[in-house]
Amino acid sequence: MIDPATLNLVRKGEDLCYSLYSSPIGGIYILGNDAALKALIFKGSYPGKSAIGKHFAEAESGSVRTAKAFLDHYFHGPGRRGSGASLRSQVKYSLKDSMLFVIFTSAELKLDMSTFTGNEIGVYRELMKVPAGSTVSYGQLARRSGIPDGARFVGNAMAKNNFPIIIPCHRVIKSDGSMGNYSVGIHIKKYLLDHEKKF
């Protein structure tokens, strides 16, 4: 979930637009410009369209269109919307400077990571190695990221994730196997994990 402080950083001096994507788990605001995606915001975690619309124009930039294509691919599988997730999603990630490149089918989505610290980016990098449908505990992810005893840090990094689903924070669970937290509810986290088992 994007927090108000990050939203302030995102909108300073940038010509951003948004679009509302209708997904099986509810509306998702997509925020970006032609250069990069800035955030995915679950409608249920933000105080409505009026707040988004107050700061940004409703339109489709290049990154917004590509993010919609990614979400179509994730929720409905390759091809047309509604075709079903019958094939494992083939998504590749690469990080360069403060930009994360997400490659899927024949498209490339650029995510602006400039609001995150080096340690947070390191955690996200390790998280993106966790396959769809699999999970990792907060403690395991901390150790893989080179932060011993950093489970709480990992939890905070998950809460700061501006790109849910794309950076799959729903794959991080508690060490006892329980779901842990999720910004719009544990039922959404469970839905996403169950959905990925169909890939």
C-alpha positions in Angstrom: 0.0 0.0 0.0 1.4 3.4 -0.9 1.6 5.7 2.1 0.8 9.5 2.1 4.5 10.4 2.4 5.4 8.4 -0.7 2.5 9.8 -2.5 3.9 13.3 -1.9 7.3 12.2 -3.2 5.7 10.6 -6.2 3.7 13.6 -7.3 6.3 16.4 -6.9 7.3 17.8 -10.2 6.0 14.9 -12.2 3.2 14.7 -14.8 1.5 11.6 -13.6 -1.9 10.1 -14.5 -4.0 7.2 -13.2 -6.5 4.6 -14.3 -8.7 2.3 -12.3 -8.2 -1.4 -13.2 -11.1 -3.8 -12.4 -9.7 -7.1 -11.1 -11.1 -10.2 -9.4 -10.0 -8.8 -6.1 -11.5 -5.3 -6.6 -10.4 -2.0 -8.1 -6.7 -1.2 -8.4 -5.5 2.3 -9.1 -2.5 2.4 -11.5 -0.4 5.5 -11.3 2.4 6.4 -13.7 3.7 8.3 -16.7 5.4 7.4 -19.9 8.7 7.0 -18.2 7.8 4.5 -15.4 5.1 3.1 -13.2 4.9 4.8 -9.8 2.4 2.7 -7.9 -0.4 0.2 -7.8 -2.9 1.2 -5.1 -5.7 -1.1 -3.9 -8.9 0.9 -4.0 -9.9 -0.6 -0.6 -6.7 0.8 1.0 -7.1 4.4 -0.2 -9.8 7.0 0.5 -11.5 6.9 -2.9 -11.3 8.2 -6.4 -11.8 11.8 -5.2 -8.4 11.7 -3.4 -6.6 10.2 -6.3 -8.4 12.5 -8.8 -7.5 15.6 -6.7 -3.8 15.1 -7.5 -3.7 13.2 -10.8 -5.5 13.2 -14.2 -7.4 10.1 -15.2 -5.7 9.0 -18.4 -3.5 6.2 -19.8 0.2 6.8 -20.1 2.5 4.2 -21.5 3.4 2.6 -18.1 -0.3 2.6 -17.1 -1.2 0.7 -20.3 1.6 -1.8 -19.8 0.7 -2.3 -16.1 -2.9 -3.1 -17.3 -1.5 -5.7 -19.7 0.6 -7.2 -16.8 -2.5 -7.5 -14.6 -4.5 -9.1 -17.4 -1.6 -11.6 -17.9 -1.5 -12.3 -14.1 -5.2 -12.6 -13.5 -6.3 -14.1 -16.8 -3.3 -15.8 -18.4 -1.6 -15.0 -21.7 -4.0 -13.9 -24.4 -7.4 -12.2 -24.1 -9.0 -11.2 -20.8 -11.0 -13.9 -19.2 -9.1 -16.8 -20.8 -8.1 -18.3 -17.5 -4.7 -18.7 -15.9 -4.0 -22.1 -17.5 -0.3 -21.5 -18.0 2.5 -20.6 -15.5 3.1 -16.9 -15.8 6.6 -16.3 -17.4 7.9 -13.1 -15.8 11.5 -12.0 -15.6 12.9 -9.2 -13.5 16.0 -7.1 -13.8 17.2 -4.2 -11.7 19.3 -1.3 -12.9 20.0 1.8 -10.8 16.6 2.9 -9.4 14.5 1.2 -12.1 13.1 -2.3 -12.0 12.4 -3.9 -15.4 9.6 -6.5 -15.5 9.5 -8.5 -18.7 6.4 -10.6 -19.5 5.3 -12.0 -22.9 6.6 -9.4 -25.3 6.2 -6.4 -23.0 8.5 -4.6 -20.6 7.2 -2.6 -17.6 9.5 -0.1 -15.8 9.0 0.4 -12.1 10.4 3.5 -10.4 12.2 2.3 -7.2 13.8 5.6 -6.3 11.7 6.0 -3.1 13.2 2.8 -1.5 16.5 2.3 0.4 19.2 0.0 -0.8 18.3 -2.6 1.8 14.6 -2.5 0.9 15.5 -3.0 -2.8 17.7 -5.9 -1.7 14.7 -7.5 0.0 12.5 -7.0 -3.0 15.2 -8.5 -5.2 15.2 -11.7 -3.2 11.4 -11.8 -3.0 11.1 -11.7 -6.7 13.1 -15.0 -6.8 10.3 -16.8 -5.0 8.2 -18.7 -7.6 4.5 -18.0 -8.1 2.4 -20.2 -5.8 5.3 -20.6 -3.3 5.9 -18.8 0.0 8.8 -17.6 2.1 8.8 -16.5 5.8 9.7 -13.0 6.9 12.8 -14.5 8.7 13.8 -16.6 5.7 13.6 -13.6 3.4 15.6 -11.5 5.8 18.4 -14.0 5.9 18.4 -14.4 2.1 18.7 -10.6 1.9 21.7 -10.5 4.1 19.9 -9.0 7.1 20.1 -11.6 10.0 17.4 -11.1 12.6 15.7 -8.7 10.1 12.2 -10.2 10.0 10.7 -6.9 11.3 12.6 -4.9 8.7 11.2 -7.3 6.0 7.7 -6.8 7.4 8.1 -3.0 7.1 9.4 -3.3 3.6 6.4 -5.4 2.6 4.1 -2.7 4.1 6.0 0.0 2.0 5.7 -1.9 -1.3 4.2 0.4 -3.9 3.8 -2.4 -6.4 1.7 -5.2 -4.9 1.2 -8.2 -7.1 4.1 -7.1 -9.4 6.5 -7.2 -6.4 4.8 -10.2 -4.8 4.6 -9.3 -1.1 1.6 -11.7 -0.8 4.1 -14.6 -0.9 5.6 -13.6 2.4 4.1 -15.4 5.4 4.8 -16.0 9.1 7.3 -18.7 10.2 4.4 -20.8 11.7 2.8 -20.9 8.2 0.0 -18.4 9.0 -0.8 -15.7 6.5 0.6 -12.6 8.4 -0.6 -9.2 7.4 -1.8 -7.7 4.1 -2.9 -4.2 3.5 -6.4 -5.0 2.1 -7.0 -8.1 4.1 -5.7 -11.6 4.6 -8.5 -13.0 2.4 -7.0 -11.1 -0.6 -3.5 -12.6 0.2 -5.0 -16.1 0.3 -6.9 -15.5 -3.0 -3.6 -14.5 -4.7 -1.7 -17.5 -3.4 -4.5 -19.9 -4.4 -4.8 -18.2 -7.8 -1.1 -18.7 -8.4 -1.4 -22.4 -7.8 -3.4 -22.6 -11.0 -0.6 -21.2 -13.1 
